[in-house]
Amino acid sequence: MGTTRSRWRRWRLPLVAAVAVVALAVIGLHGRLPDPRDILTVLAGADWGWILLAAFLQTVSLVAFAYQQRRILVAMGVPMGRRDALGITLASTAISIALPAGAVASTGYSIREYERAARPASSAPPRRWSPASPRSAGSACSTSPTRSRSWSTAPIRSSTGSRSRSWAHSPR
C-alpha cells in the first residue's frame, strides 16, 4: 500500500503536465492541420524514390553522429557501446524535434545520459562527469605530473598585461 501511494505521488505531477500539454496541443492545433485525406492524396502522388533516399540519408546522418559522439566519449575514457550511443542520439534528436525548447531539453537529456554511461556499475553513489572535467577526460587531457602540458581555464595575462578568460594551453 505504501509503495503505491509513493508511486502515485512521484508520477502525479508528470502525468498532469503531460495531460495538460496534450490538451493545449489539441486546442491550439484545432482547425490548423490539413485534412488526413489531403495528406493521403499527396503521399499517393509522391515519388517514392526521393522519399526512400531522404530516409536513407537521414539514417546515415544519425548513425554517423552517434559514431562521432561515441568516439569522443571513448577517447575521453568513458566506455560507451554502439547501441547506447545510437539510442541516446535517436532520443535526443526526437526531443529536439518534438519540444518547443527542444535544443535545450535535448542537450540536457544527452548530458544526463552520458553521465549515466560514465558511471561505473559497481559504484553506489553517482560519479559526476563533465566534458570540462580534466579528471574524467582520461588520457585526452591529463593533469598528471608526468605530462608536460595541461589545459587550464584560469585567467591568463596577455603580452599587454590584460586578463583573458579563454581556454589556455600552457606548459607546466
TORMARLO-912072 format. One record per residue (C-alpha): x, y, z. Coordinates in steps of 0.5 Angstrom, whole numbers, padded with zeros to 4 digits, always signed. Example, Ala and Ser with C-alpha at 12.3 -4.5 7.8 and 13.67 -1.06 7.14 Angstrom:
+0025-0009+0016
+0027-0002+0014
This chain:
+0000+0000+0000
+0006+0005+0002
+0009+0004-0005
+0003+0005-0009
+0002+0012-0005
+0009+0014-0006
+0009+0012-0014
+0003+0016-0015
+0006+0022-0011
+0012+0021-0016
+0008+0021-0022
+0002+0025-0021
+0006+0032-0023
+0009+0029-0029
+0002+0026-0031
-0002+0032-0030
+0003+0036-0034
+0003+0031-0040
-0005+0031-0040
-0004+0039-0040
+0001+0039-0046
-0004+0034-0050
-0010+0038-0048
-0007+0045-0050
-0004+0042-0057
-0011+0039-0059
-0014+0046-0057
-0008+0050-0061
-0008+0046-0067
-0015+0045-0068
-0017+0047-0075
-0010+0049-0077
-0008+0042-0079
-0009+0039-0086
-0015+0034-0087
-0012+0027-0087
-0015+0025-0094
-0011+0031-0097
-0005+0028-0093
-0006+0021-0096
-0007+0024-0103
-0001+0028-0103
+0003+0022-0101
+0000+0017-0106
+0003+0022-0112
+0010+0023-0109
+0016+0020-0112
+0018+0014-0107
+0025+0014-0110
+0026+0021-0107
+0023+0019-0100
+0027+0013-0099
+0033+0017-0101
+0032+0022-0096
+0030+0017-0090
+0037+0013-0092
+0041+0020-0092
+0037+0021-0085
+0039+0015-0082
+0046+0015-0085
+0047+0022-0081
+0044+0020-0075
+0049+0014-0075
+0055+0018-0076
+0053+0023-0071
+0052+0017-0066
+0059+0014-0068
+0062+0021-0067
+0060+0022-0060
+0062+0015-0058
+0069+0016-0061
+0069+0023-0057
+0067+0019-0050
+0071+0013-0051
+0077+0018-0053
+0076+0021-0046
+0076+0015-0042
+0068+0014-0042
+0066+0007-0044
+0060+0007-0049
+0057+0002-0053
+0055+0003-0060
+0048+0001-0058
+0048+0006-0052
+0051+0012-0057
+0045+0011-0062
+0040+0010-0057
+0042+0017-0054
+0043+0020-0061
+0036+0018-0063
+0032+0020-0057
+0036+0027-0056
+0034+0028-0064
+0027+0026-0062
+0027+0031-0056
+0030+0037-0060
+0025+0036-0066
+0018+0035-0061
+0019+0040-0056
+0018+0048-0056
+0025+0049-0053
+0028+0042-0056
+0035+0044-0057
+0036+0046-0049
+0032+0040-0047
+0036+0035-0052
+0042+0038-0049
+0040+0037-0042
+0038+0030-0044
+0044+0028-0047
+0049+0030-0042
+0045+0027-0036
+0045+0020-0041
+0053+0021-0042
+0054+0022-0034
+0050+0015-0033
+0054+0012-0038
+0061+0015-0035
+0058+0012-0028
+0062+0005-0026
+0056+0000-0025
+0060-0002-0018
+0060+0005-0015
+0053+0006-0011
+0054+0014-0011
+0054+0017-0018
+0060+0020-0020
+0059+0027-0023
+0062+0027-0030
+0063+0033-0035
+0066+0035-0041
+0070+0040-0038
+0073+0036-0032
+0080+0034-0033
+0080+0028-0029
+0074+0025-0033
+0078+0026-0039
+0083+0021-0038
+0089+0021-0043
+0086+0026-0047
+0087+0032-0042
+0092+0030-0036
+0093+0033-0030
+0099+0028-0028
+0105+0031-0027
+0108+0026-0032
+0105+0030-0037
+0109+0036-0040
+0103+0041-0041
+0096+0041-0039
+0089+0045-0040
+0087+0051-0036
+0081+0055-0035
+0085+0060-0031
+0085+0067-0033
+0092+0069-0036
+0096+0075-0038
+0097+0077-0045
+0103+0081-0047
+0099+0087-0046
+0098+0086-0039
+0090+0085-0039
+0087+0079-0037
+0083+0074-0041
+0078+0068-0039
+0079+0064-0045
+0082+0057-0045
+0089+0057-0045
+0094+0052-0047
+0100+0053-0042
+0107+0049-0041
+0107+0046-0034
